[in-house]
Amino acid sequence: MGGRFAGKVALVTGAARGMGRSHALGFAREGADVVINDVCREIPSAPIPMGRRDELENLADEIRQMGVRALPIIADVSKGSEVKDMVEKAVNTFGRIDILVNNAGIASVAKVVDMSEEMWDMVINVNLKGAFLCSKYVAPFMIKNRYGRIINISSTEGLVGTPGMAHYVASKHGLIGLTKVLAQELAPYWITVNAVCPGDVGTAAFHMYSKAYPGFAEEISRLQGAYSLFPGYEDFEKPLLEPQDITNVVLWLASDEARYITGTAIVVDGGFTSK
Ligand SMILES: NC(=O)c1ccc[n+]([C@@H]2O[C@H](COP(=O)([O-])OP(=O)(O)OC[C@H]3O[C@@H](n4cnc5c(N)ncnc54)[C@H](O)[C@@H]3O)[C@@H](O)[C@H]2O)c1
């Protein structure tokens, strides 16, 4: 099968649904074999349900129907031993990992004075430690091949701060720091490392979080102004961006066209953070 990623292997974390699913399908459509990961179990103190096993398996079937290989792996990216086993299984099956998309993410809402230690740890561990662990265990195989692409899914919350989301904001700022350091450590091996910072994207999770915290989006909009420079964004139920808007940038960063782009954070937010 031809395509920009023919012969490549991509690992996408948090792929059972939402943007991760979209990225995985995007890589498969363009010829990559894809390792799709999700936690597929409930995480204590997470305000919404996590991706499910049947969603991950259905995605694997959809990918295989495109004529490429799919390997679903259930693992919690915040647990070192599970990440190590996942990477070993992926390399034993496909022989290599060329592209890693650290997409798995989680959020909740509480002001710092009301935030439990458990809630802080949950968000930092999945969003930031998870990307550290996946990079740590995948990078040695990329180093061996003198080739790799690591793409960390940060957020506009990696650039600005929203009240009620200190843990999430710290994790997404931290991801940009991790990106900069990894880019320097891995450039000698022709591995690029970049972050992508989406604004609000209308995934099912976005709507679940909106329901879990009624009025939160409106409150933030009041504090920060509209989320986009484009018209029609005042409807909180329907964010401007779709998963494919982010997938397009993720695929481009993973492509040869972006071979000398490293250590950057690319913002896809309809202009929100320009204000
Ligand atoms: N939706 C948005 O508006 C938005 C905006 C900016 C950034 N982001 C980021 O984009 C990424 C994807 O967001 P989404 O809207 O598609 O969310 P989502 O909840 O639909 O997808 C995230 C997936 O990650 C999985 N996951 C959670 N914890 C995990 C763990 N420990 N190990 C493995 N998988 C785990 C979940 O089960 C879920 O399937 C996240 O990192 C999120 O923070 C989202």
The ligand as an SDF file (V2000), in Angstrom:
LIG
                    3D

 44 48  0  0  0  0  0  0  0  0999 V2000
  -11.0760   18.1550   23.0800 N   0  0  0  0  0  0  0  0  0  0  0  0
  -10.4630   19.2870   23.2560 C   0  0  0  0  0  0  0  0  0  0  0  0
  -11.0770   20.3530   23.2180 O   0  0  0  0  0  0  0  0  0  0  0  0
   -8.9670   19.3350   23.5080 C   0  0  0  0  0  0  0  0  0  0  0  0
   -8.3210   20.5660   23.4000 C   0  0  0  0  0  0  0  0  0  0  0  0
   -6.9360   20.6240   23.5900 C   0  0  0  0  0  0  0  0  0  0  0  0
   -6.2250   19.4730   23.8760 C   0  0  0  0  0  0  0  0  0  0  0  0
   -6.8880   18.2940   23.9960 N   0  0  0  0  0  0  0  0  0  0  0  0
   -6.0780   17.1030   24.2820 C   0  0  0  0  0  0  0  0  0  0  0  0
   -6.2010   16.2140   23.1860 O   0  0  0  0  0  0  0  0  0  0  0  0
   -6.0820   14.8570   23.6460 C   0  0  0  0  0  0  0  0  0  0  0  0
   -7.2950   14.0530   23.1910 C   0  0  0  0  0  0  0  0  0  0  0  0
   -8.4760   14.6810   23.6540 O   0  0  0  0  0  0  0  0  0  0  0  0
   -9.9520   14.1720   23.2680 P   0  0  0  0  0  0  0  0  0  0  0  0
  -10.8460   15.3420   23.3100 O   0  0  0  0  0  0  0  0  0  0  0  0
   -9.8790   13.3360   22.0570 O   0  0  0  0  0  0  0  0  0  0  0  0
  -10.2720   13.3020   24.5880 O   0  0  0  0  0  0  0  0  0  0  0  0
  -10.8700   11.8230   24.7840 P   0  0  0  0  0  0  0  0  0  0  0  0
  -11.2180   11.7120   26.2360 O   0  0  0  0  0  0  0  0  0  0  0  0
  -11.9270   11.5320   23.7890 O   0  0  0  0  0  0  0  0  0  0  0  0
   -9.6190   10.9110   24.4320 O   0  0  0  0  0  0  0  0  0  0  0  0
   -8.6060   10.6830   25.3250 C   0  0  0  0  0  0  0  0  0  0  0  0
   -8.3730    9.1880   25.3930 C   0  0  0  0  0  0  0  0  0  0  0  0
   -7.2790    8.9810   26.2810 O   0  0  0  0  0  0  0  0  0  0  0  0
   -7.5560    7.8190   27.0180 C   0  0  0  0  0  0  0  0  0  0  0  0
   -6.7830    7.8010   28.2540 N   0  0  0  0  0  0  0  0  0  0  0  0
   -7.0010    8.5060   29.3730 C   0  0  0  0  0  0  0  0  0  0  0  0
   -6.1250    8.1600   30.3120 N   0  0  0  0  0  0  0  0  0  0  0  0
   -5.3190    7.2190   29.7640 C   0  0  0  0  0  0  0  0  0  0  0  0
   -4.2270    6.4760   30.2460 C   0  0  0  0  0  0  0  0  0  0  0  0
   -3.7940    6.6280   31.5040 N   0  0  0  0  0  0  0  0  0  0  0  0
   -3.6210    5.6010   29.4070 N   0  0  0  0  0  0  0  0  0  0  0  0
   -4.0600    5.4220   28.1410 C   0  0  0  0  0  0  0  0  0  0  0  0
   -5.1150    6.0990   27.6320 N   0  0  0  0  0  0  0  0  0  0  0  0
   -5.7270    6.9820   28.4480 C   0  0  0  0  0  0  0  0  0  0  0  0
   -9.0610    7.8800   27.2890 C   0  0  0  0  0  0  0  0  0  0  0  0
   -9.5870    6.6070   27.6400 O   0  0  0  0  0  0  0  0  0  0  0  0
   -9.5880    8.4150   25.9660 C   0  0  0  0  0  0  0  0  0  0  0  0
   -9.9590    7.3830   25.0940 O   0  0  0  0  0  0  0  0  0  0  0  0
   -5.9350   14.9530   25.1630 C   0  0  0  0  0  0  0  0  0  0  0  0
   -4.5630   14.9320   25.4970 O   0  0  0  0  0  0  0  0  0  0  0  0
   -6.5280   16.3130   25.4840 C   0  0  0  0  0  0  0  0  0  0  0  0
   -6.0080   16.8510   26.6840 O   0  0  0  0  0  0  0  0  0  0  0  0
   -8.2400   18.1900   23.8280 C   0  0  0  0  0  0  0  0  0  0  0  0
  1  2  1  0
  2  3  2  0
  2  4  1  0
  4  5  1  0
  4 44  2  0
  5  6  2  0
  6  7  1  0
  7  8  2  0
  8  9  1  0
  8 44  1  0
  9 10  1  0
  9 42  1  0
 10 11  1  0
 11 12  1  0
 11 40  1  0
 12 13  1  0
 13 14  1  0
 14 15  2  0
 14 16  1  0
 14 17  1  0
 17 18  1  0
 18 19  2  0
 18 20  1  0
 18 21  1  0
 21 22  1  0
 22 23  1  0
 23 24  1  0
 23 38  1  0
 24 25  1  0
 25 26  1  0
 25 36  1  0
 26 27  1  0
 26 35  1  0
 27 28  2  0
 28 29  1  0
 29 30  1  0
 29 35  2  0
 30 31  1  0
 30 32  2  0
 32 33  1  0
 33 34  2  0
 34 35  1  0
 36 37  1  0
 36 38  1  0
 38 39  1  0
 40 41  1  0
 40 42  1  0
 42 43  1  0
M  CHG  2   8   1  16  -1
M  END
$$$$
